[in-house]
Amino acid sequence: MKRGENIKWLSELSKKDIPISGGKGANLGEMYNAGFPVPPAFVVTTNAFHYFIEKTKLKEEINNILSKIDLEDTKLLAEKSEEIKNLICSAKMPEDLEQEVLEAYENFNVDLNEIKNSPNALVIMKTAREPSFVSVRSSATAEDLGDSSFAGQQESYINVKGKKELIEKVKAVFASIFTARSIYYRIKRGFDAFIGIAVIVQKMINSDKSGVIFSVDPVKQENILIEAVWGQGEGIVSGKIKPDGYIVSKDFEILGEKISDKKIAIVRDSSGLTKTVQLTEEKSKQKVLKTFEIKQLAEYAVKLEKHYGKPQDIEFAIENGEIFILQTRPITTLGKKIEQEELEGQLILEGLGASPGIASGVVKIIRDFDDLDKIKKGDVLVTAMTNPDMVVSMQKASAIVTDEGGITSHAAIVSREMGIPCVVGTGNATNKLEDGTNITVDGFKGKVYLGIAENKKVEIFPIVETKTKIKVIVDLPEFAERGAKTKANGIGLVRLEGIIASSGKHPLFFEQKDNLDEYKKIIKEGLEKIANCFIGKEIWVRTSDIRSDEYSNLEGAPKHIEKNPMLGNHGIRFSLKHRGIFEAELKAIKELAEKGHKFGVMFPQIISPLEVKEAKKIMEKLEMLGKVKIGVMIETPAAAILIKDLCNEGIDFVSFGTNDLTQYTLAIDRGNEEVQYLYNEEDWAIKKLISRVIRECKSHKVETSICGQAGSRKEIVKFLIEQGIDSISVNADVAREISEFVKSLEN
């Protein structure tokens, strides 16, 4: 290895150097060379990582360990991960590499051009200078960053001081590429086990004040927003401190200031320890940034946005009056302003905007099941009202338009979960539109236009951290990755019906053919694809709940449709009658749980504690108790009234199904347009039931959640947070928005 390939200073790096310096390192180099005030830093390159592995002769040993790992054996995987990390951390760093790292460390705060002309100055500096505090951070390579499922899993350390500690922390960052989760994803997705990792060693800024700058306010989508706190910036990131807020125009005019009561600050003491200190009342309420600092930060925001060609989210720190830029990245929450745009064109239909987004395509009118074959990828599915039999065809559509239905109708719910623009309740779409016509569907405003407009999709952004867990709803494996992009705390609802419909066969088909093992296999394969996108996170699965008027197009479906299917033989009552089907579903979940996935099982349509008791007996027979959590859907008035008795049966969680709870309590068919004006999930009767259930569950230490569509409505979310609900499950497209709203309520 040639000297100089192991260590690169920021002055030697730009965005093209991601393969050797990782994404963060390359970005810091890009800013440094563009003249921005980035703290001094050098990068221990990916070349150095591979050199370290080669010289310590660890590669063969690590490969040997990896070859013996069963990826689905979670405990073994964790043990072997620790074994590999210990090997790396205990190995002696090659002497020449260690010398290069330490020489670079000693060069902080030294003008390298002066050193070349005055070697004696370097000698004096080395012998007399106090070691610097530095941060030691991982920097993922382009290949690593390209797979978001395991990007960002490596380690970072702050306030590192001294040669010995620095070398230990560099090795620890090297080792962190072999966390259990990283190993799992790399091998599963075909990456090299020894994917490169770089290490950034950067001088720590002992911040007097710090914060973030948005070159475009991500909410109002105009002007510059600056947030600032005393001390280090972890206070803003963690949400522990409510920052000051400053609104600045692009002409650097301060348009508004909101000074908050900061109460605490996170600082570094003289020994290098990070600690939280209480502020005096005077300091707490004092304005953090001076006027000239606000304007200077705004100027950096404008310059960075211009340099990168897109709005930026920037981290800054100020020490002794000097401003430093620590990091910048594109703002990930823009794009929603499309809701305020008016499309140009001939408006031909209006209804309810049921699923956000704008998409164009060719009309395919579906009047009966025989028409479903007409749907090709990118078409607009137009029908009176969708039903579960159409799920597979709905996946192909670019947009959906219906004659009937409200915002809790099947088309609306499923479209939101799939991220497909949808307009419902148009009244006459199937009569007014013609097969083969090009149309544009605006799912934001509930409008349909003749012709093709720009296809704009709703992007998925990660949630913000909240005390209340934010989960997502996922029914189909094809949309699991979309849900995983939210970085949610898990899945609050998986309905098995989507997986079942994709098979083309009704559960009764497998029962009639005495082939329930095949049914179990279908359920298991579908759930495993979903679970693999949510490694280490809990997934709550609702056992099947199929009414007799649903899925009639599936092979083996019952010919007889009940007079009132909504109140008929479905949910837990069906499962307890058809125990083979029920057990096949439970076995599929059990087998995945035994592989290390975290599952909860939810029983739907519960009206009696006896149903829970009977279901638990079956789970006990299958040796499932203790391996998965047990929960019930609160979607009938009986379940809400008998909540204390249900808790006494030994359940772990409940989840509100507000769509059914509302229609059963208010005696309103949620699919009937004629009575939609009476359908109100905020009705005081519904709120009283929810409040009572949460209160009773808290006293029994039973977790509470919501998986109905009401969880996406802010006015209901506010009520739920006030009642102390533990988690809220939403569709992926609104997860970020709801998490931000929850965060604001918790503050």
C-alpha positions in Angstrom: 0.0 0.0 0.0 1.5 3.3 -1.1 1.8 6.0 1.6 -0.9 8.5 1.1 -3.6 6.1 0.1 -4.6 5.4 3.7 -5.1 9.0 4.8 -6.8 11.8 2.9 -7.3 15.4 4.2 -10.5 17.2 3.3 -8.5 19.4 0.9 -7.8 16.2 -1.1 -11.5 15.1 -1.4 -14.6 15.9 -3.4 -17.9 14.3 -4.1 -16.3 12.0 -6.7 -14.2 10.3 -3.9 -17.1 8.5 -2.2 -15.5 5.0 -3.0 -12.5 5.9 -0.8 -13.9 8.4 1.7 -17.5 7.4 2.0 -20.5 9.8 1.6 -19.9 11.9 4.7 -16.2 12.3 4.0 -16.6 13.2 0.4 -19.3 15.8 1.3 -17.1 17.4 3.9 -14.3 17.6 1.4 -16.6 19.1 -1.2 -17.6 21.9 1.3 -14.1 22.5 2.5 -12.8 23.0 -1.0 -15.7 25.3 -1.9 -14.5 27.6 0.9 -17.0 26.8 3.6 -15.8 26.9 7.3 -15.6 23.1 7.9 -13.6 22.0 11.0 -10.2 20.4 10.1 -10.5 16.7 9.4 -8.8 13.8 7.7 -10.3 10.5 6.5 -8.9 7.0 7.2 -9.9 5.6 3.8 -11.5 2.4 2.7 -8.1 1.5 1.4 -6.8 1.6 4.9 -9.7 -0.6 6.1 -8.8 -3.3 3.5 -5.1 -2.9 4.3 -5.8 -3.4 8.0 -7.9 -6.6 7.3 -5.1 -7.9 5.0 -2.1 -7.2 7.2 -3.8 -8.6 10.4 -4.7 -11.7 8.4 -8.2 -11.5 9.6 -10.0 -11.9 6.3 -9.8 -15.7 6.2 -10.7 -16.0 9.9 -13.8 -13.7 9.4 -14.9 -15.5 6.3 -14.7 -18.8 8.1 -17.0 -17.4 10.8 -19.4 -15.9 8.3 -19.6 -19.2 6.4 -20.9 -21.0 9.5 -23.6 -18.4 10.2 -27.3 -19.3 9.8 -28.7 -15.8 9.0 -32.1 -16.8 10.4 -30.7 -17.9 13.8 -30.8 -14.4 15.4 -28.9 -15.5 18.6 -26.1 -17.2 16.7 -25.8 -14.2 14.3 -25.5 -11.8 17.2 -22.8 -14.1 18.8 -20.8 -14.4 15.7 -21.1 -10.6 15.0 -19.6 -9.9 18.5 -16.8 -12.5 17.8 -15.8 -10.8 14.6 -15.9 -7.3 16.2 -13.8 -8.5 19.1 -11.2 -9.9 16.6 -10.9 -6.6 14.9 -10.8 -4.5 18.1 -8.2 -6.7 19.7 -6.0 -6.9 16.6 -2.9 -4.8 16.6 -3.1 -2.1 13.9 -0.2 -2.4 11.4 2.6 -0.2 12.6 2.9 1.8 9.3 -0.9 2.5 9.2 -0.9 3.5 12.9 1.9 5.9 12.3 0.1 7.5 9.4 -3.1 8.0 11.5 -1.1 9.5 14.4 0.9 11.8 12.2 -2.3 13.1 10.7 -3.8 13.5 14.2 -0.7 15.6 15.3 -1.1 17.9 12.3 -4.4 19.4 13.4 -4.3 23.2 13.6 -1.0 23.3 11.6 -0.6 25.0 8.2 0.9 22.2 6.2 2.5 24.6 3.7 4.4 26.2 6.5 5.5 22.8 7.8 7.1 22.0 4.5 9.2 25.1 4.8 9.9 24.8 8.5 10.3 21.2 9.7 11.5 22.4 13.1 8.1 23.9 13.7 6.5 20.5 13.4 9.0 19.0 15.9 8.2 21.8 18.4 4.4 21.4 17.9 4.6 17.6 18.4 6.4 17.8 21.7 4.7 20.8 23.2 1.1 20.7 22.1 -1.9 19.3 24.1 -3.7 16.5 22.1 -6.9 17.7 20.4 -10.4 16.5 21.1 -11.7 14.9 17.9 -14.8 13.0 16.7 -14.3 9.6 15.1 -17.2 8.8 12.8 -18.0 6.2 10.2 -18.5 7.2 6.6 -20.3 4.7 4.5 -19.2 4.0 0.9 -21.5 4.6 -2.1 -22.3 0.9 -2.2 -23.3 0.9 1.4 -25.3 4.1 1.1 -27.1 2.6 -1.9 -28.9 0.2 0.3 -30.7 2.1 2.9 -31.7 -0.9 4.9 -28.3 -1.1 6.5 -26.8 2.3 5.8 -26.1 4.2 9.0 -25.6 1.2 11.2 -22.0 1.9 12.0 -20.5 3.7 15.0 -19.5 7.3 15.8 -17.6 8.6 18.8 -17.2 12.2 20.1 -14.7 13.9 22.4 -11.9 11.4 21.7 -8.5 12.5 23.0 -5.0 11.0 22.9 -3.2 8.6 20.6 -4.2 5.3 22.2 -7.9 6.2 22.4 -7.9 7.4 18.8 -6.5 4.1 17.5 -9.0 2.1 19.6 -11.9 4.1 18.2 -10.7 3.8 14.6 -10.6 0.0 15.0 -14.1 0.1 16.7 -15.5 1.9 13.6 -13.8 -0.7 11.3 -15.5 -3.4 13.5 -18.9 -1.8 13.3 -19.3 -2.8 9.7 -19.9 -6.3 11.1 -22.9 -5.6 13.3 -25.5 -8.4 13.1 -27.9 -6.3 11.1 -25.2 -5.2 8.6 -24.1 -8.8 8.1 -27.7 -10.0 7.6 -28.5 -7.4 4.9 -25.2 -7.6 3.1 -25.3 -11.4 2.7 -29.0 -11.4 2.0 -28.7 -8.8 -0.7 -25.5 -10.2 -2.3 -23.0 -7.5 -1.2 -19.4 -8.3 -0.4 -19.0 -9.1 3.3 -15.9 -6.8 3.3 -17.6 -3.8 1.9 -15.4 -0.8 2.6 -15.8 1.7 5.4 -14.0 4.9 5.9 -13.4 6.8 9.2 -13.6 10.6 9.6 -11.4 12.1 12.3 -12.4 15.7 12.8 -11.5 18.3 15.3 -14.3 18.7 17.9 -15.9 22.1 18.1 -16.6 22.9 21.7 -19.8 24.7 20.9 -21.0 27.8 22.7 -24.1 27.6 20.6 -25.3 25.4 17.7 -28.2 24.4 15.6 -29.6 23.8 12.1 -30.4 25.9 9.1 -33.0 25.0 6.4 -32.3 27.0 3.3 -36.0 26.6 2.6 -38.5 26.3 5.5 -39.7 22.7 5.1 -43.2 23.5 6.3 -44.0 26.9 4.8 -41.7 26.1 1.8 -40.3 29.6 1.6 -37.7 31.8 3.3 -34.8 30.4 5.5 -35.4 28.8 8.9 -32.7 28.8 11.5 -33.0 26.9 14.9 -30.5 27.4 17.6 -29.7 26.2 21.2 -26.9 26.8 23.7 -24.2 24.2 23.8 -24.0 21.3 21.4 -26.5 20.4 18.8 -27.6 17.0 20.2 -30.3 18.9 22.1 -32.1 19.7 18.9 -31.6 16.3 17.3 -32.8 14.4 20.4 -35.8 16.8 20.9 -34.7 17.5 24.5 -34.5 21.2 24.0 -37.0 23.5 22.3 -34.8 25.8 20.1 -35.1 29.4 19.2 -36.5 29.9 15.7 -35.5 32.6 13.2 -37.1 33.3 9.8 -34.9 35.0 7.3 -35.6 36.1 3.7 -33.3 35.2 0.9 -32.3 38.9 1.0 -31.1 38.3 4.6 -33.9 40.3 6.2 -35.0 38.9 9.5 -38.7 38.4 9.2 -39.4 36.8 12.6 -37.9 35.5 15.8 -39.3 33.1 18.4 -37.2 32.9 21.5 -38.0 29.8 23.6 -37.2 28.7 27.1 -34.3 26.4 26.6 -33.9 25.3 30.2 -30.9 23.0 29.6 -27.8 22.8 27.4 -25.5 19.9 26.4 -21.9 20.8 26.9 -18.4 19.2 27.1 -16.6 19.6 30.4 -12.8 20.0 30.8 -12.3 16.2 31.0 -14.0 15.7 27.7 -17.2 14.2 29.1 -20.5 15.3 27.5 -23.1 16.3 30.1 -26.4 18.2 30.4 -26.5 21.3 32.6 -29.4 23.4 33.9 -29.5 27.0 32.7 -30.4 30.0 34.8 -33.7 31.5 34.1 -32.0 34.5 32.5 -29.8 32.4 30.3 -32.6 30.0 29.4 -34.8 32.8 28.0 -32.0 34.7 26.4 -31.8 34.9 22.6 -29.1 32.5 21.4 -28.0 34.1 18.1 -26.9 37.7 17.6 -28.2 39.6 14.6 -25.0 39.4 12.6 -24.8 35.6 13.3 -28.3 35.1 12.0 -27.5 36.9 8.8 -24.1 35.2 8.3 -25.8 31.8 8.8 -28.5 32.7 6.3 -25.8 33.7 3.8 -24.1 30.3 4.2 -27.5 28.6 3.6 -28.0 30.5 0.3 -24.4 29.7 -0.8 -24.8 26.0 0.0 -28.1 25.7 -1.7 -26.6 27.3 -4.8 -23.5 25.1 -4.6 -25.5 21.8 -4.4 -28.3 23.0 -6.6 -31.1 22.1 -4.2 -32.4 23.2 -0.7 -30.2 22.1 2.1 -30.5 21.0 5.8 -27.4 22.3 7.4 -25.8 21.7 10.9 -23.7 24.5 12.4 -21.7 25.2 15.6 -20.3 28.4 17.0 -17.2 28.5 19.2 -15.8 31.8 20.5 -17.8 33.7 17.9 -16.5 31.6 15.0 -19.0 29.8 12.8 -18.4 26.2 11.6 -20.5 24.1 9.2 -20.5 20.5 10.4 -22.7 18.9 7.7 -25.2 19.5 5.0 -27.7 17.3 3.2 -30.7 17.8 0.9 -33.9 18.6 2.6 -36.1 15.5 2.5 -39.5 16.9 3.4 -40.1 19.1 0.4 -42.5 18.2 -2.3 -45.8 18.5 -0.5 -46.5 21.9 -2.0 -48.0 20.1 -5.0 -51.2 20.2 -2.9 -51.4 23.9 -3.5 -50.9 23.7 -7.2 -53.8 23.8 -9.6 -53.4 21.6 -12.7 -54.2 23.1 -16.0 -56.6 21.2 -18.3 -60.2 20.2 -18.9 -61.8 19.2 -15.6 -64.2 16.3 -16.3 -64.9 14.8 -12.8 -64.7 15.7 -9.2 -65.0 13.6 -6.0 -63.1 13.1 -2.8 -59.3 13.2 -2.8 -58.8 9.8 -1.0 -55.1 9.1 -1.6 -52.5 11.8 -2.4 -50.5 12.1 -5.6 -51.0 12.9 -9.2 -50.9 10.3 -12.0 -51.9 9.9 -15.6 -52.9 6.8 -17.6 -55.4 5.1 -19.9 -58.9 4.5 -18.5 -59.9 0.8 -17.9 -63.5 0.5 -16.7 -64.1 -2.5 -14.5 -67.8 -3.5 -14.3 -67.3 -7.1 -13.2 -64.5 -9.6 -12.4 -64.0 -10.6 -16.0 -62.8 -7.1 -16.8 -59.9 -7.3 -14.3 -57.7 -8.9 -17.0 -57.9 -5.6 -18.9 -55.7 -3.8 -16.3 -52.1 -3.4 -17.5 -49.3 -1.6 -15.6 -49.9 2.1 -15.6 -53.6 2.1 -16.4 -56.2 4.0 -14.4 -58.6 1.6 -12.8 -62.2 3.0 -12.9 -65.0 1.2 -11.1 -68.2 1.7 -9.1 -66.2 0.6 -5.9 -63.2 -1.6 -5.4 -63.3 -4.7 -3.3 -60.7 -7.1 -1.9 -60.8 -9.2 -5.1 -59.3 -6.3 -7.0 -56.2 -5.9 -4.9 -53.8 -7.6 -7.3 -55.1 -5.5 -10.2 -55.0 -2.4 -8.1 -51.3 -2.9 -7.7 -50.8 -2.4 -11.4 -52.8 0.8 -11.6 -51.2 4.3 -11.8 -54.4 5.7 -10.2 -57.9 4.7 -9.1 -61.3 6.4 -9.6 -64.6 5.2 -8.2 -68.3 6.2 -8.4 -69.0 5.5 -4.8 -67.4 5.5 -1.4 -65.9 7.9 1.2 -62.5 8.4 2.7 -62.8 5.1 4.7 -64.0 3.0 1.7 -61.9 0.1 0.5 -60.5 2.0 -2.5 -59.4 4.8 -0.3 -57.8 2.7 2.4 -55.9 0.4 0.0 -54.8 3.1 -2.3 -53.3 5.1 0.5 -51.4 2.0 1.7 -50.1 1.4 -1.8 -49.3 5.0 -2.5 -51.6 5.1 -5.5 -53.5 8.4 -6.2 -57.2 7.9 -5.8 -60.4 9.8 -6.2 -63.6 8.3 -4.7 -67.3 9.2 -4.7 -67.4 10.9 -8.2 -70.9 9.6 -8.7 -70.7 8.7 -12.4 -67.1 7.9 -13.4 -68.0 4.6 -14.9 -70.6 6.3 -17.1 -68.8 9.5 -18.0 -65.3 8.1 -18.7 -64.6 5.8 -21.7 -62.2 2.9 -22.1 -58.9 4.0 -23.7 -59.2 7.6 -22.8 -56.1 9.3 -21.3 -56.9 11.1 -18.0 -55.0 12.7 -15.1 -56.0 11.9 -11.5 -55.3 14.5 -8.8 -55.6 12.5 -5.5 -54.9 15.6 -3.5 -57.9 17.6 -4.5 -60.2 14.9 -5.8 -60.2 16.0 -9.4 -60.0 14.2 -12.8 -58.7 15.9 -15.9 -58.9 15.0 -19.6 -55.5 14.2 -21.1 -52.0 13.6 -19.6 -50.3 15.9 -17.1 -47.0 15.4 -15.3 -46.9 12.3 -13.1 -46.0 13.3 -9.6 -45.8 10.8 -6.8 -45.8 11.4 -3.0 -42.3 10.7 -1.7 -41.8 8.7 1.5 -39.7 10.4 4.2 -38.4 9.0 7.6 -40.4 9.8 10.7 -39.0 12.1 13.4 -38.3 10.6 16.9 -41.3 10.7 19.2 -42.2 9.3 22.6 -45.3 7.8 21.2 -44.4 5.1 18.7 -45.2 5.7 15.1 -45.9 2.5 13.1 -47.0 1.8 9.6 -49.7 -0.3 8.0 -48.4 -2.9 5.5 -50.6 -5.6 3.8 -48.6 -6.6 0.8 -45.0 -7.7 0.5 -44.6 -5.5 -2.6 -45.1 -2.4 -0.5 -43.0 -3.4 2.5 -39.9 -1.5 1.4 -42.0 1.6 0.9 -43.1 1.3 4.5 -39.6 0.6 5.7 -38.4 3.9 4.2 -40.3 5.7 6.9 -38.0 4.2 9.5 -41.1 3.6 11.6 -41.1 1.8 14.9 -42.6 -1.3 13.4 -45.8 -2.4 11.7 -49.0 -1.9 13.6 -51.2 -3.8 11.2 -50.7 -6.5 8.6 -54.0 -7.8 7.2 -53.5 -11.3 5.8 -56.2 -10.8 3.2 -53.7 -9.1 0.8 -51.4 -12.1 0.8 -54.4 -14.5 0.5 -55.8 -12.6 -2.5 -52.5 -12.6 -4.3 -52.6 -16.5 -4.2 -55.8 -16.5 -6.2 -57.3 -19.0 -3.7 -59.7 -18.6 -0.8 -58.7 -20.2 2.6 -61.7 -22.5 2.2 -60.1 -23.9 -0.9 -57.2 -25.3 1.0 -59.5 -26.6 3.7 -61.6 -28.4 1.1 -58.5 -29.9 -0.6 -57.0 -30.9 2.7 -53.9 -28.9 1.8 -53.5 -26.5 4.7 -49.7 -26.9 4.6 -49.8 -25.1 1.3 -51.9 -22.3 2.8 -49.4 -22.0 5.7 -46.6 -21.8 3.2 -48.3 -18.9 1.3 -48.9 -17.0 4.5 -45.4 -17.6 5.7 -43.7 -16.6 2.5 -45.7 -13.3 2.3 -45.1 -12.4 5.9 -41.4 -13.2 5.6 -40.9 -10.8 2.7 -42.5 -8.1 4.9 -40.6 -9.0 8.0 -37.3 -8.9 6.1 -37.8 -5.2 5.5 -38.4 -4.6 9.3 -35.6 -6.6 10.9 -35.6 -6.2 14.7 -38.9 -4.3 14.7 -42.3 -5.6 15.9 -44.9 -6.7 13.4 -48.6 -7.1 14.4 -50.5 -9.5 12.2 -54.3 -9.6 12.2 -55.5 -13.2 11.6 -57.8 -13.4 8.6 -61.1 -11.5 8.5 -63.0 -12.3 5.3 -66.7 -11.5 4.9 -68.8 -13.7 2.6 -69.2 -10.8 0.1 -65.5 -10.4 -0.3 -63.0 -12.4 -2.4 -65.9 -14.2 -4.2 -63.6 -14.3 -7.3 -61.0 -16.5 -5.5 -61.0 -20.2 -6.2 -63.0 -22.1 -3.5 -64.8 -19.0 -2.2 -68.3 -19.7 -0.7 -71.2 -19.4 -3.2 -73.6 -18.2 -0.5 -73.4 -14.5 0.4 -75.0 -13.7 3.8 -77.8 -11.1 3.9 -75.7 -8.9 6.2 -72.1 -10.0 5.7 -70.7 -7.1 7.9 -72.4 -8.7 10.9 -71.9 -12.3 9.7 -69.4 -15.1 10.0 -66.0 -13.5 9.8 -63.1 -12.6 12.0 -62.4 -14.6 15.1 -65.7 -16.4 15.0 -64.8 -17.8 11.5 -61.4 -18.8 12.8 -62.7 -20.7 15.7 -65.1 -22.6 13.4 -62.4 -23.3 10.8 -59.5 -24.3 13.1 -57.4 -25.8 10.4 -57.2 -22.5 8.6 -56.6 -20.6 11.9 -53.8 -23.0 12.9 -52.1 -22.7 9.5 -52.0 -18.9 9.9 -50.7 -19.2 13.5 -48.0 -21.8 12.5 -46.7 -19.5 9.7 -46.3 -16.8 12.3 -44.7 -19.1 14.8 -42.1 -20.4 12.4 -41.0 -16.9 11.5 -40.9 -15.9 15.2 -38.6 -18.9 15.8 -36.3 -17.4 13.2 -35.9 -14.3 15.3 -38.6 -12.0 13.8 -40.8 -10.1 16.4 -44.5 -10.8 15.9 -47.7 -10.0 17.6 -51.0 -11.8 16.7 -54.2 -9.8 16.7 -57.7 -11.4 16.8 -60.3 -9.4 14.9 -64.0 -8.9 15.7 -63.7 -9.9 19.3 -66.9 -9.6 21.3 -66.2 -11.9 24.3 -63.3 -12.9 26.6 -64.2 -16.5 25.9 -63.0 -16.0 22.3 -59.6 -14.9 23.6 -59.5 -17.8 26.0 -60.3 -20.3 23.2 -57.8 -18.7 20.8 -55.0 -18.8 23.4 -55.7 -22.5 24.0 -55.0 -23.2 20.4 -51.8 -21.1 20.6 -50.8 -23.1 23.7 -51.3 -26.3 21.8 -49.0 -25.0 19.1 -46.4 -23.9 21.7 -46.7 -20.3 20.7 -47.3 -18.7 24.1 -44.3 -16.6 25.1 -43.0 -16.6 21.5 -45.3 -13.9 20.1 -47.4 -11.2 21.7 -51.1 -11.6 21.9 -53.5 -8.7 21.1 -57.1 -8.0 20.2 -58.8 -5.6 17.8 -61.1 -3.1 19.6 -63.6 -2.7 16.8 -66.9 -3.7 18.4 -68.7 -1.9 21.2 -68.7 -5.2 23.1 -64.9 -5.3 23.1 -64.7 -1.8 24.4 -67.3 -2.4 27.1 -65.6 -5.7 28.2 -62.1 -4.4 28.0 -61.3 -5.2 31.7 -62.4 -8.8 31.2 -60.3 -9.0 28.0 -57.2 -7.7 29.8 -57.7 -10.3 32.5 -57.4 -13.0 29.9 -53.7 -12.1 29.6 -53.3 -10.0 26.4 -50.3 -7.9 25.6 -51.9 -5.2 23.5 -55.0 -3.8 21.9 -55.5 -1.9 18.7 -58.4 0.3 17.8 -60.1 -0.5 14.4 -62.0 2.8 14.3 -63.6 2.2 10.9 -65.7 -0.7 12.2 -65.9 0.7 15.8 -67.6 3.8 14.4 -70.0 2.0 12.1 -71.0 -0.5 14.7 -71.4 2.1 17.5 -73.3 4.6 15.3 -75.2 2.0 13.3 -73.9 3.5 10.0 -72.7 1.5 7.0 -69.3 3.2 6.3 -69.6 2.2 2.6 -73.0 3.8 2.1 -72.7 7.2 0.5 -76.2 8.1 1.7 -75.2 8.2 5.3 -71.6 9.4 5.0 -72.6 12.7 6.5 -73.4 10.9 9.8 -70.2 8.8 9.8 -67.9 10.6 12.3 -65.0 8.9 14.1 -64.8 12.0 16.4 -68.3 11.4 17.7 -68.3 11.7 21.5 -69.6 8.1 21.8 -66.5 6.8 20.0 -64.2 9.0 22.0 -65.7 7.9 25.3 -65.1 4.2 24.3 -61.5 4.9 23.2 -60.7 6.9 26.4 -62.2 4.1 28.6 -60.2 1.4 26.9 -56.9 3.3 27.1 -57.5 4.0 30.8 -58.3 0.4 31.6 -55.4 -0.9 29.6 -52.9 1.4 31.4 -54.0 0.0 34.7 -53.4 -3.6 33.4 -50.1 -2.6 31.6 -51.5 -3.5 28.3 -50.1 -1.6 25.3 -52.6 0.5 23.3 -52.5 1.4 19.6 -54.7 2.4 16.7 -54.6 0.9 13.2 -57.8 2.4 11.7 -57.7 5.3 9.2 -58.4 7.7 12.0 -54.7 7.5 13.0 -53.9 9.7 10.0 -56.2 12.5 11.1 -54.6 15.1 13.2 -57.6 16.1 15.2 -58.0 12.4 16.3 -54.3 12.0 16.8 -54.4 15.0 19.2 -57.1 13.3 21.2 -55.2 10.0 21.3 -52.0 11.7 22.5 -54.0 13.4 25.3 -55.4 10.1 26.3 -51.9 8.6 26.5 -52.0 6.0 23.7 -48.8 4.1 23.2 -48.5 3.9 19.4 -50.2 5.1 16.3 -50.2 3.2 13.0 -50.5 5.1 9.7 -50.0 4.8 6.0 -46.4 5.3 4.8 -47.3 8.5 2.9 -48.3 10.4 6.0 -45.9 8.8 8.6 -43.5 11.7 8.5 -46.2 14.3 8.7 -48.0 12.6 11.6 -44.7 12.0 13.5 -43.9 15.8 13.2 -47.4 16.6 14.5 -47.1 14.1 17.4 -43.7 15.6 18.2 -45.2 19.1 18.4 -47.9 17.8 20.8 -45.4 16.1 23.0 -43.3 19.2 23.4 
